[in-house]
Amino acid sequence: MDTNLNGKTAVITGGARGIGLAVAESLAAEGADIALLDLLDTVEEVAQKIAAEYRVRACGRRLDVTDQDATTAAFDAIAETLQVPQILVTSAGIEINGDSTDVTAAQWRKVIDVNLTGTFFAAQAFGRGLLAADLPGSAVLISSMSGEIVNVPQWAASYNSSKAAVAHLGKSLAVEWAASDIRVNSIAPGYVLTDLTQQIIDREPELEADWISRIPQGRMATPLDLTGLVIFLSSDASSYITGQQIIIDGGYTAI
C-alpha cells in the first residue's frame, strides 16, 4: 500500500494544536509539504518546527476560517509559497454545550459558522485551486460521531447538527468533483483527548468516567489514533474511495 506523499502540499485548518497538529506531523512524516491555517499566534512557529523536524517545506498563516475572502487569499498564498495544495484536512472546529432552550443566536451561529461554513470555505478554495490547475486531490473533512448519534450526557445540538452537515457536505462535494479526480471524504472521531477536551473535563470531571464507560475499548482516543486513517485517505492508496464518512470511535457507536 503506497501512502507516500512526496511532492504534494497539504493544508490543515486548525493545524497548530490538537488533532490538526498530529495530522500535520503525520502527513509531513510521509513527505508532504505542510501549510497550517489557525487562529493561534503560534501557527508560523509551529510550522517551522515541523519543517525542521521532518525536513519538508512548511508555512503557517493566521486565519479565521469563517472569512471567505481571507480563506481564498490564504490558499492563493500557499500556492505561491509552496504549490497548489492537493491535500486538505479541515480540523478547525468548536463546541458549545448547554441546554437547547438556553442557546443564544450568537452561540448557535458561531458553532455553525466555524464547523460548517468554515469547512465549506476551505474546501471551496481547495477545489478552486485544483480545478484551475487541472490537478487531482483529496480532502478529508473532520466531522464527528456526534453527526451520526446523539452522545450523552452533555447536550450539544448545535455541534451535533454542524457535524452531521459536514458529513453531507463531504458527500455533496465528492459527487460534484468526482469527474475531476478530486476526492472528498470525512472522518468521524469519537471522544479524543486534546487540550480542548481536557478543558471540558476540568470543568466537569464526572464526564470523563461517563464517556469512557460507554467506549468498548475502554479509553478515549489520542490525536495519533486518527492519523493512520487520514494518511490513507490522503494518499493514492484510497484512490477509489470518495463520498464516504468513516467512524473512528473505539466502538462507541456500535452499541
PALUMLUM-193180 format. One record per residue: residue number from 1; residue in one letter; chain; x, z, y of N, C-alpha, C in turn. Coordinates in nm, 2 decimals, m for minus. Example, Ala and Ser with C-alpha at 12.3 -4.5 7.8 and 13.67 -1.06 7.14 Angstrom:
seq|type|mol|n_c1|n_c3|n_c2|ca_c1|ca_c3|ca_c2|c_c1|c_c3|c_c2
1|A|A|1.32|0.78|m0.57|1.23|0.78|m0.45|1.32|0.78|m0.33
2|S|A|1.28|0.71|m0.22|1.37|0.71|m0.11|1.29|0.79|0.00
***
This chain:
seq|type|mol|n_c1|n_c3|n_c2|ca_c1|ca_c3|ca_c2|c_c1|c_c3|c_c2
1|M|A|0.09|0.00|m0.12|0.00|0.00|0.00|0.09|0.00|0.12
2|D|A|0.07|m0.10|0.21|0.16|m0.12|0.33|0.09|m0.05|0.45
3|T|A|0.15|0.06|0.49|0.10|0.12|0.61|0.20|0.12|0.73
4|N|A|0.30|0.03|0.71|0.40|0.01|0.82|0.33|m0.04|0.95
5|L|A|0.36|0.02|1.06|0.30|m0.02|1.18|0.41|m0.07|1.29
6|N|A|0.52|m0.10|1.24|0.63|m0.16|1.32|0.58|m0.28|1.40
7|G|A|0.61|m0.28|1.53|0.58|m0.39|1.62|0.44|m0.38|1.68
8|K|A|0.37|m0.27|1.65|0.23|m0.25|1.71|0.23|m0.13|1.81
9|T|A|0.15|m0.14|1.90|0.13|m0.04|2.00|0.00|0.03|1.98
10|A|A|0.00|0.17|1.98|m0.12|0.25|1.95|m0.15|0.33|2.08
11|V|A|m0.28|0.33|2.12|m0.33|0.41|2.23|m0.41|0.52|2.17
12|I|A|m0.38|0.64|2.21|m0.45|0.76|2.17|m0.51|0.83|2.29
13|T|A|m0.64|0.84|2.30|m0.70|0.91|2.41|m0.71|1.06|2.36
14|G|A|m0.69|1.15|2.46|m0.68|1.29|2.42|m0.56|1.32|2.34
15|G|A|m0.45|1.24|2.37|m0.34|1.24|2.28|m0.23|1.34|2.31
16|A|A|m0.25|1.43|2.41|m0.14|1.52|2.45|m0.14|1.65|2.37
17|R|A|m0.25|1.68|2.29|m0.25|1.80|2.21|m0.35|1.78|2.10
18|G|A|m0.35|1.88|2.01|m0.45|1.89|1.90|m0.45|1.77|1.81
19|I|A|m0.57|1.72|1.77|m0.58|1.61|1.68|m0.52|1.49|1.73
20|G|A|m0.53|1.46|1.86|m0.48|1.34|1.92|m0.32|1.34|1.91
21|L|A|m0.26|1.45|1.94|m0.12|1.46|1.93|m0.07|1.44|1.78
22|A|A|m0.14|1.51|1.69|m0.10|1.49|1.55|m0.11|1.35|1.50
23|V|A|m0.21|1.28|1.55|m0.23|1.14|1.52|m0.12|1.06|1.58
24|A|A|m0.09|1.08|1.71|0.01|1.01|1.77|0.14|1.02|1.70
25|E|A|0.18|1.14|1.66|0.31|1.16|1.59|0.31|1.09|1.46
26|S|A|0.19|1.09|1.39|0.19|1.03|1.26|0.20|0.87|1.27
27|L|A|0.14|0.82|1.37|0.15|0.67|1.39|0.29|0.63|1.43
28|A|A|0.35|0.72|1.51|0.49|0.69|1.55|0.58|0.70|1.43
29|A|A|0.56|0.79|1.34|0.64|0.80|1.22|0.63|0.67|1.13
30|E|A|0.52|0.60|1.15|0.50|0.47|1.08|0.55|0.36|1.16
31|G|A|0.62|0.38|1.27|0.68|0.28|1.35|0.61|0.23|1.47
32|A|A|0.49|0.28|1.50|0.41|0.23|1.61|0.47|0.28|1.75
33|D|A|0.47|0.20|1.85|0.49|0.25|1.98|0.36|0.32|2.03
34|I|A|0.38|0.42|2.11|0.27|0.51|2.14|0.24|0.52|2.29
35|A|A|0.11|0.51|2.32|0.06|0.53|2.46|m0.04|0.64|2.46
36|L|A|m0.01|0.75|2.53|m0.10|0.87|2.53|m0.18|0.86|2.66
37|L|A|m0.31|0.89|2.65|m0.40|0.90|2.77|m0.47|1.03|2.76
38|D|A|m0.45|1.11|2.86|m0.51|1.25|2.86|m0.52|1.31|3.00
39|L|A|m0.61|1.40|3.02|m0.62|1.47|3.15|m0.51|1.57|3.17
40|L|A|m0.44|1.61|3.07|m0.33|1.71|3.09|m0.21|1.66|3.17
41|D|A|m0.16|1.74|3.26|m0.05|1.70|3.34|0.08|1.68|3.25
42|T|A|0.08|1.73|3.13|0.20|1.72|3.05|0.20|1.59|2.96
43|V|A|0.11|1.50|2.98|0.10|1.39|2.90|0.22|1.30|2.89
44|E|A|0.29|1.28|3.01|0.41|1.20|3.01|0.52|1.27|2.94
45|E|A|0.53|1.40|2.96|0.64|1.48|2.89|0.62|1.47|2.74
46|V|A|0.49|1.49|2.69|0.47|1.48|2.55|0.50|1.34|2.50
47|A|A|0.47|1.24|2.57|0.51|1.10|2.53|0.66|1.08|2.51
48|Q|A|0.73|1.14|2.60|0.88|1.12|2.59|0.94|1.20|2.48
49|K|A|0.88|1.31|2.44|0.92|1.39|2.32|0.90|1.31|2.20
50|I|A|0.78|1.24|2.19|0.75|1.15|2.08|0.85|1.04|2.07
51|A|A|0.88|0.98|2.18|0.98|0.87|2.19|1.12|0.91|2.13
52|A|A|1.16|1.03|2.18|1.29|1.08|2.14|1.29|1.12|1.99
53|E|A|1.19|1.18|1.94|1.19|1.23|1.80|1.17|1.12|1.70
54|Y|A|1.09|1.02|1.73|1.06|0.91|1.64|1.12|0.78|1.67
55|R|A|1.20|0.78|1.77|1.27|0.66|1.81|1.18|0.53|1.83
56|V|A|1.07|0.56|1.90|0.98|0.45|1.93|0.97|0.45|2.08
57|R|A|0.91|0.34|2.13|0.87|0.34|2.28|0.74|0.42|2.30
58|A|A|0.74|0.49|2.41|0.62|0.57|2.43|0.60|0.59|2.58
59|C|A|0.47|0.60|2.62|0.44|0.63|2.76|0.32|0.72|2.76
60|G|A|0.30|0.79|2.87|0.19|0.88|2.89|0.12|0.86|3.03
61|R|A|m0.01|0.87|3.04|m0.08|0.85|3.16|m0.20|0.94|3.17
62|R|A|m0.21|1.01|3.29|m0.33|1.09|3.31|m0.45|1.00|3.32
63|L|A|m0.56|1.04|3.25|m0.68|0.96|3.26|m0.80|1.04|3.23
64|D|A|m0.90|1.02|3.31|m1.04|1.07|3.29|m1.11|0.95|3.22
65|V|A|m1.14|0.97|3.09|m1.20|0.86|3.01|m1.34|0.82|3.06
66|T|A|m1.40|0.90|3.14|m1.53|0.86|3.19|m1.53|0.77|3.31
67|D|A|m1.41|0.74|3.35|m1.39|0.65|3.47|m1.35|0.51|3.41
68|Q|A|m1.45|0.42|3.42|m1.43|0.29|3.36|m1.32|0.21|3.42
69|D|A|m1.31|0.21|3.56|m1.21|0.13|3.62|m1.07|0.19|3.59
70|A|A|m1.06|0.32|3.59|m0.93|0.38|3.56|m0.89|0.35|3.42
71|T|A|m0.99|0.35|3.33|m0.95|0.32|3.19|m0.91|0.18|3.17
72|T|A|m0.97|0.08|3.24|m0.93|m0.06|3.23|m0.79|m0.07|3.29
73|A|A|m0.76|0.00|3.40|m0.63|m0.01|3.46|m0.52|0.05|3.37
74|A|A|m0.56|0.16|3.30|m0.46|0.22|3.21|m0.42|0.13|3.09
75|F|A|m0.52|0.06|3.04|m0.49|m0.04|2.93|m0.41|m0.16|2.98
76|D|A|m0.44|m0.20|3.10|m0.36|m0.31|3.16|m0.22|m0.27|3.18
77|A|A|m0.20|m0.14|3.22|m0.06|m0.09|3.25|0.01|m0.08|3.11
78|I|A|m0.06|m0.03|3.01|0.01|m0.02|2.88|0.05|m0.16|2.83
79|A|A|m0.03|m0.26|2.85|0.00|m0.39|2.80|0.13|m0.44|2.87
80|E|A|0.15|m0.41|3.00|0.27|m0.45|3.07|0.39|m0.37|3.03
81|T|A|0.37|m0.24|3.01|0.48|m0.15|2.98|0.53|m0.16|2.84
82|L|A|0.44|m0.17|2.75|0.47|m0.18|2.60|0.43|m0.32|2.56
83|Q|A|0.30|m0.34|2.52|0.25|m0.46|2.48|0.10|m0.44|2.46
84|V|A|0.02|m0.55|2.44|m0.12|m0.53|2.42|m0.15|m0.44|2.30
85|P|A|m0.22|m0.33|2.32|m0.24|m0.24|2.21|m0.32|m0.30|2.10
86|Q|A|m0.28|m0.28|1.97|m0.35|m0.33|1.85|m0.41|m0.21|1.77
87|I|A|m0.39|m0.09|1.82|m0.44|0.03|1.75|m0.50|0.12|1.86
88|L|A|m0.62|0.17|1.83|m0.68|0.26|1.93|m0.74|0.38|1.84
89|V|A|m0.71|0.50|1.89|m0.77|0.62|1.84|m0.83|0.70|1.95
90|T|A|m0.96|0.72|1.94|m1.03|0.79|2.05|m1.05|0.94|2.02
91|S|A|m0.96|1.02|2.06|m0.96|1.16|2.03|m1.01|1.25|2.14
92|A|A|m1.03|1.19|2.26|m1.08|1.28|2.37|m1.22|1.32|2.35
93|G|A|m1.25|1.45|2.36|m1.39|1.50|2.34|m1.40|1.64|2.38
94|I|A|m1.52|1.68|2.40|m1.55|1.82|2.44|m1.68|1.87|2.37
95|E|A|m1.70|2.00|2.37|m1.82|2.06|2.31|m1.86|2.17|2.39
96|I|A|m1.99|2.18|2.43|m2.05|2.29|2.50|m2.17|2.34|2.41
97|N|A|m2.15|2.46|2.36|m2.25|2.52|2.27|m2.35|2.60|2.35
98|G|A|m2.47|2.62|2.29|m2.57|2.70|2.35|m2.71|2.66|2.31
99|D|A|m2.81|2.75|2.33|m2.95|2.72|2.30|m2.99|2.59|2.39
100|S|A|m3.06|2.50|2.32|m3.10|2.38|2.39|m3.19|2.41|2.51
101|T|A|m3.27|2.51|2.50|m3.36|2.54|2.61|m3.28|2.59|2.74
102|D|A|m3.16|2.62|2.72|m3.08|2.67|2.83|m2.98|2.56|2.89
103|V|A|m2.97|2.45|2.82|m2.87|2.35|2.86|m2.91|2.28|2.99
104|T|A|m2.82|2.28|3.08|m2.84|2.21|3.21|m2.82|2.06|3.21
105|A|A|m2.87|1.99|3.30|m2.85|1.85|3.31|m2.70|1.82|3.32
106|A|A|m2.63|1.90|3.40|m2.48|1.87|3.41|m2.41|1.89|3.28
107|Q|A|m2.44|1.99|3.21|m2.38|2.02|3.08|m2.41|1.90|2.98
108|W|A|m2.53|1.87|2.97|m2.57|1.76|2.88|m2.49|1.63|2.92
109|R|A|m2.50|1.59|3.04|m2.43|1.47|3.09|m2.28|1.47|3.06
110|K|A|m2.22|1.59|3.08|m2.08|1.60|3.07|m2.04|1.57|2.92
111|V|A|m2.11|1.63|2.83|m2.07|1.61|2.69|m2.10|1.46|2.65
112|I|A|m2.21|1.40|2.69|m2.24|1.26|2.66|m2.14|1.17|2.72
113|D|A|m2.10|1.20|2.85|m2.01|1.12|2.92|m1.87|1.11|2.86
114|V|A|m1.82|1.23|2.82|m1.69|1.23|2.77|m1.69|1.18|2.62
115|N|A|m1.78|1.23|2.54|m1.77|1.19|2.40|m1.82|1.05|2.37
116|L|A|m1.92|1.01|2.43|m1.98|0.88|2.40|m1.93|0.77|2.50
117|T|A|m1.96|0.80|2.63|m1.93|0.69|2.73|m1.78|0.67|2.74
118|G|A|m1.70|0.78|2.73|m1.56|0.77|2.74|m1.50|0.70|2.62
119|T|A|m1.56|0.72|2.50|m1.52|0.64|2.38|m1.55|0.49|2.40
120|F|A|m1.67|0.46|2.46|m1.70|0.32|2.48|m1.61|0.26|2.58
121|F|A|m1.58|0.32|2.69|m1.49|0.26|2.79|m1.35|0.23|2.73
122|A|A|m1.30|0.32|2.65|m1.17|0.30|2.58|m1.18|0.18|2.49
123|A|A|m1.28|0.18|2.40|m1.30|0.07|2.31|m1.32|m0.06|2.38
124|Q|A|m1.40|m0.06|2.49|m1.42|m0.18|2.57|m1.29|m0.24|2.62
125|A|A|m1.21|m0.15|2.68|m1.08|m0.20|2.73|m0.99|m0.25|2.62
126|F|A|m0.99|m0.18|2.51|m0.91|m0.22|2.39|m0.95|m0.36|2.34
127|G|A|m1.08|m0.38|2.33|m1.14|m0.51|2.28|m1.11|m0.62|2.37
128|R|A|m1.12|m0.59|2.50|m1.10|m0.70|2.60|m0.95|m0.75|2.59
129|G|A|m0.86|m0.66|2.58|m0.72|m0.70|2.57|m0.69|m0.78|2.45
130|L|A|m0.75|m0.74|2.33|m0.72|m0.81|2.21|m0.79|m0.95|2.22
131|L|A|m0.91|m0.96|2.27|m0.98|m1.09|2.27|m0.91|m1.18|2.37
132|A|A|m0.86|m1.13|2.48|m0.78|m1.22|2.57|m0.65|m1.27|2.51
133|A|A|m0.59|m1.19|2.43|m0.46|m1.22|2.37|m0.47|m1.29|2.24
134|D|A|m0.60|m1.30|2.19|m0.63|m1.36|2.05|m0.55|m1.28|1.95
135|L|A|m0.56|m1.15|1.95|m0.48|m1.07|1.85|m0.58|m0.99|1.77
136|P|A|m0.54|m0.96|1.64|m0.62|m0.86|1.56|m0.60|m0.72|1.60
137|G|A|m0.68|m0.63|1.56|m0.66|m0.49|1.60|m0.75|m0.40|1.52
138|S|A|m0.73|m0.27|1.53|m0.81|m0.17|1.46|m0.83|m0.05|1.55
139|A|A|m0.96|m0.01|1.56|m0.99|0.11|1.64|m1.05|0.21|1.55
140|V|A|m1.00|0.33|1.57|m1.05|0.45|1.49|m1.12|0.54|1.59
141|L|A|m1.25|0.55|1.59|m1.32|0.64|1.67|m1.34|0.78|1.60
142|I|A|m1.30|0.88|1.67|m1.32|1.01|1.61|m1.46|1.07|1.64
143|S|A|m1.54|1.07|1.54|m1.67|1.13|1.55|m1.67|1.27|1.50
144|S|A|m1.76|1.31|1.42|m1.77|1.44|1.36|m1.87|1.45|1.25
145|M|A|m1.85|1.54|1.16|m1.95|1.56|1.06|m2.08|1.61|1.13
146|S|A|m2.07|1.66|1.25|m2.19|1.71|1.33|m2.28|1.59|1.37
147|G|A|m2.22|1.47|1.36|m2.31|1.35|1.38|m2.39|1.31|1.26
148|E|A|m2.36|1.38|1.14|m2.43|1.35|1.02|m2.52|1.46|0.98
149|I|A|m2.48|1.58|1.01|m2.56|1.70|0.98|m2.57|1.80|1.10
150|V|A|m2.65|1.90|1.09|m2.66|2.00|1.19|m2.59|2.12|1.14
151|N|A|m2.46|2.14|1.17|m2.39|2.26|1.12|m2.43|2.38|1.20
152|V|A|m2.43|2.50|1.14|m2.47|2.62|1.19|m2.36|2.72|1.18
153|P|A|m2.37|2.84|1.25|m2.48|2.90|1.32|m2.49|2.86|1.47
154|Q|A|m2.38|2.79|1.52|m2.38|2.76|1.66|m2.48|2.64|1.69
155|W|A|m2.54|2.64|1.81|m2.63|2.53|1.85|m2.55|2.44|1.94
156|A|A|m2.56|2.31|1.91|m2.48|2.21|1.99|m2.55|2.08|1.99
157|A|A|m2.67|2.07|2.04|m2.75|1.95|2.03|m2.68|1.83|2.10
158|S|A|m2.62|1.86|2.22|m2.55|1.75|2.29|m2.43|1.70|2.22
159|Y|A|m2.35|1.79|2.16|m2.24|1.75|2.08|m2.28|1.67|1.96
160|N|A|m2.37|1.72|1.89|m2.42|1.65|1.76|m2.47|1.51|1.80
161|S|A|m2.55|1.50|1.90|m2.61|1.38|1.94|m2.50|1.28|1.98
162|S|A|m2.40|1.33|2.06|m2.30|1.24|2.11|m2.21|1.18|1.99
163|K|A|m2.19|1.27|1.89|m2.10|1.22|1.78|m2.18|1.13|1.69
164|A|A|m2.31|1.15|1.67|m2.39|1.05|1.60|m2.39|0.92|1.67
165|A|A|m2.39|0.92|1.80|m2.39|0.79|1.87|m2.26|0.73|1.86
166|V|A|m2.15|0.80|1.86|m2.01|0.75|1.84|m2.01|0.67|1.71
167|A|A|m2.06|0.72|1.60|m2.06|0.66|1.48|m2.13|0.52|1.48
168|H|A|m2.25|0.52|1.55|m2.32|0.40|1.55|m2.26|0.30|1.65
169|L|A|m2.19|0.35|1.76|m2.12|0.26|1.84|m2.01|0.19|1.76
170|G|A|m1.94|0.27|1.68|m1.84|0.20|1.59|m1.89|0.09|1.51
171|K|A|m2.01|0.11|1.45|m2.07|0.01|1.37|m2.11|m0.11|1.45
172|S|A|m2.16|m0.09|1.57|m2.20|m0.20|1.66|m2.09|m0.28|1.70
173|L|A|m1.98|m0.22|1.74|m1.86|m0.29|1.79|m1.80|m0.37|1.67
174|A|A|m1.80|m0.30|1.55|m1.74|m0.36|1.43|m1.80|m0.50|1.40
175|V|A|m1.94|m0.50|1.41|m2.01|m0.62|1.38|m1.98|m0.73|1.49
176|E|A|m1.99|m0.68|1.61|m1.97|m0.77|1.72|m1.83|m0.84|1.72
177|W|A|m1.73|m0.77|1.68|m1.59|m0.82|1.69|m1.53|m0.86|1.56
178|A|A|m1.61|m0.86|1.45|m1.56|m0.89|1.32|m1.50|m1.03|1.31
179|A|A|m1.56|m1.13|1.37|m1.51|m1.26|1.36|m1.38|m1.28|1.43
180|S|A|m1.35|m1.19|1.52|m1.22|m1.19|1.59|m1.11|m1.11|1.53
181|D|A|m1.14|m1.06|1.41|m1.05|m0.97|1.33|m1.01|m0.85|1.40
182|I|A|m1.11|m0.79|1.47|m1.09|m0.66|1.53|m1.18|m0.56|1.45
183|R|A|m1.12|m0.47|1.39|m1.19|m0.38|1.30|m1.22|m0.25|1.38
184|V|A|m1.34|m0.19|1.36|m1.37|m0.06|1.42|m1.44|0.03|1.31
185|N|A|m1.38|0.14|1.29|m1.43|0.24|1.20|m1.43|0.38|1.27
186|S|A|m1.50|0.47|1.21|m1.50|0.61|1.27|m1.47|0.71|1.16
187|I|A|m1.40|0.82|1.19|m1.38|0.93|1.10|m1.46|1.05|1.15
188|A|A|m1.51|1.12|1.06|m1.60|1.24|1.09|m1.54|1.37|1.04
189|P|A|m1.45|1.43|1.11|m1.39|1.55|1.07|m1.49|1.67|1.06
190|G|A|m1.46|1.76|0.97|m1.54|1.89|0.97|m1.47|1.98|1.07
191|Y|A|m1.47|2.11|1.04|m1.40|2.21|1.12|m1.25|2.19|1.12
192|V|A|m1.19|2.17|1.23|m1.04|2.15|1.24|m0.99|2.26|1.33
193|L|A|m0.89|2.33|1.29|m0.83|2.44|1.36|m0.73|2.38|1.47
194|T|A|m0.78|2.37|1.59|m0.70|2.33|1.71|m0.70|2.44|1.81
195|D|A|m0.63|2.41|1.92|m0.63|2.51|2.03|m0.77|2.53|2.08
196|L|A|m0.85|2.43|2.09|m0.98|2.44|2.15|m1.07|2.51|2.05
197|T|A|m1.06|2.48|1.92|m1.14|2.56|1.82|m1.10|2.70|1.82
198|Q|A|m0.97|2.73|1.84|m0.93|2.87|1.84|m0.99|2.95|1.96
199|Q|A|m1.01|2.88|2.07|m1.07|2.94|2.19|m1.21|2.98|2.16
200|I|A|m1.29|2.90|2.08|m1.42|2.93|2.04|m1.42|3.05|1.95
201|I|A|m1.33|3.05|1.85|m1.32|3.16|1.76|m1.28|3.29|1.83
202|D|A|m1.19|3.28|1.93|m1.15|3.40|2.00|m1.27|3.46|2.08
203|R|A|m1.36|3.38|2.13|m1.48|3.43|2.19|m1.59|3.48|2.10
204|E|A|m1.59|3.42|1.98|m1.69|3.46|1.88|m1.62|3.47|1.74
205|P|A|m1.55|3.58|1.72|m1.47|3.59|1.60|m1.55|3.58|1.47
206|E|A|m1.67|3.61|1.47|m1.75|3.60|1.34|m1.77|3.46|1.30
207|L|A|m1.75|3.36|1.38|m1.78|3.22|1.35|m1.68|3.18|1.24
208|E|A|m1.55|3.22|1.25|m1.45|3.17|1.16|m1.49|3.19|1.01
209|A|A|m1.52|3.32|0.98|m1.56|3.35|0.85|m1.68|3.28|0.80
210|D|A|m1.78|3.27|0.89|m1.90|3.19|0.86|m1.87|3.05|0.83
211|W|A|m1.79|2.98|0.91|m1.76|2.84|0.89|m1.69|2.83|0.75
212|I|A|m1.59|2.91|0.73|m1.51|2.89|0.61|m1.59|2.92|0.48
213|S|A|m1.69|3.01|0.49|m1.77|3.04|0.38|m1.85|2.92|0.33
214|R|A|m1.87|2.83|0.42|m1.95|2.71|0.39|m1.87|2.59|0.35
215|I|A|m1.74|2.60|0.35|m1.65|2.49|0.32|m1.60|2.50|0.17
216|P|A|m1.64|2.41|0.08|m1.60|2.43|m0.06|m1.45|2.45|m0.08
217|Q|A|m1.36|2.38|0.00|m1.22|2.40|m0.01|m1.17|2.53|0.04
218|G|A|m1.26|2.61|0.11|m1.22|2.74|0.15|m1.13|2.76|0.26
219|R|A|m1.12|2.65|0.34|m1.03|2.66|0.46|m1.08|2.56|0.56
220|M|A|m1.04|2.58|0.69|m1.06|2.48|0.79|m0.94|2.38|0.78
221|A|A|m0.97|2.26|0.83|m0.86|2.16|0.83|m0.76|2.19|0.94
222|T|A|m0.64|2.13|0.92|m0.55|2.12|1.03|m0.55|1.98|1.08
223|P|A|m0.50|1.95|1.20|m0.50|1.81|1.25|m0.42|1.72|1.15
224|L|A|m0.32|1.77|1.09|m0.25|1.69|0.99|m0.33|1.64|0.88
225|D|A|m0.44|1.71|0.84|m0.52|1.67|0.73|m0.60|1.54|0.77
226|L|A|m0.60|1.50|0.89|m0.67|1.38|0.93|m0.58|1.26|0.94
227|T|A|m0.45|1.28|0.95|m0.36|1.17|0.99|m0.35|1.07|0.88
228|G|A|m0.35|1.10|0.75|m0.34|1.00|0.65|m0.45|0.90|0.66
229|L|A|m0.57|0.94|0.68|m0.69|0.85|0.69|m0.67|0.76|0.81
230|V|A|m0.63|0.82|0.93|m0.61|0.74|1.05|m0.50|0.63|1.03
231|I|A|m0.39|0.67|0.96|m0.29|0.57|0.94|m0.34|0.46|0.85
232|F|A|m0.41|0.49|0.74|m0.47|0.39|0.65|m0.56|0.30|0.73
233|L|A|m0.65|0.35|0.81|m0.75|0.27|0.88|m0.68|0.19|0.99
234|S|A|m0.57|0.23|1.04|m0.50|0.16|1.15|m0.41|0.05|1.09
235|S|A|m0.38|0.05|0.97|m0.29|m0.04|0.91|m0.36|m0.16|0.83
236|D|A|m0.28|m0.26|0.79|m0.34|m0.37|0.71|m0.38|m0.33|0.57
237|A|A|m0.35|m0.21|0.53|m0.39|m0.16|0.40|m0.54|m0.15|0.39
238|S|A|m0.61|m0.14|0.51|m0.76|m0.13|0.51|m0.82|m0.25|0.58
239|S|A|m0.76|m0.37|0.55|m0.80|m0.49|0.63|m0.94|m0.54|0.60
240|Y|A|m1.00|m0.49|0.49|m1.14|m0.53|0.47|m1.24|m0.42|0.49
241|I|A|m1.20|m0.32|0.56|m1.28|m0.20|0.59|m1.32|m0.20|0.74
242|T|A|m1.44|m0.22|0.77|m1.48|m0.22|0.91|m1.63|m0.17|0.92
243|G|A|m1.67|m0.11|1.03|m1.81|m0.07|1.04|m1.84|0.05|0.96
244|Q|A|m1.74|0.13|0.92|m1.77|0.25|0.83|m1.74|0.38|0.91
245|Q|A|m1.81|0.48|0.86|m1.78|0.62|0.90|m1.73|0.70|0.78
246|I|A|m1.62|0.76|0.78|m1.57|0.83|0.67|m1.56|0.98|0.70
247|I|A|m1.62|1.06|0.62|m1.62|1.21|0.65|m1.50|1.27|0.58
248|I|A|m1.44|1.36|0.65|m1.33|1.43|0.60|m1.34|1.58|0.64
249|D|A|m1.41|1.65|0.55|m1.46|1.79|0.58|m1.44|1.90|0.48
250|G|A|m1.35|1.87|0.38|m1.33|1.97|0.28|m1.45|2.00|0.19
251|G|A|m1.55|1.90|0.19|m1.67|1.91|0.11|m1.79|1.98|0.18
252|Y|A|m1.78|2.01|0.31|m1.88|2.08|0.38|m2.02|2.00|0.36
253|T|A|m2.02|1.87|0.38|m2.15|1.80|0.39|m2.19|1.76|0.25
254|A|A|m2.12|1.80|0.14|m2.15|1.76|0.01|m2.26|1.86|m0.05
255|I|A|m2.27|1.98|0.02|m2.36|2.08|m0.03|m2.48|2.11|0.07
***
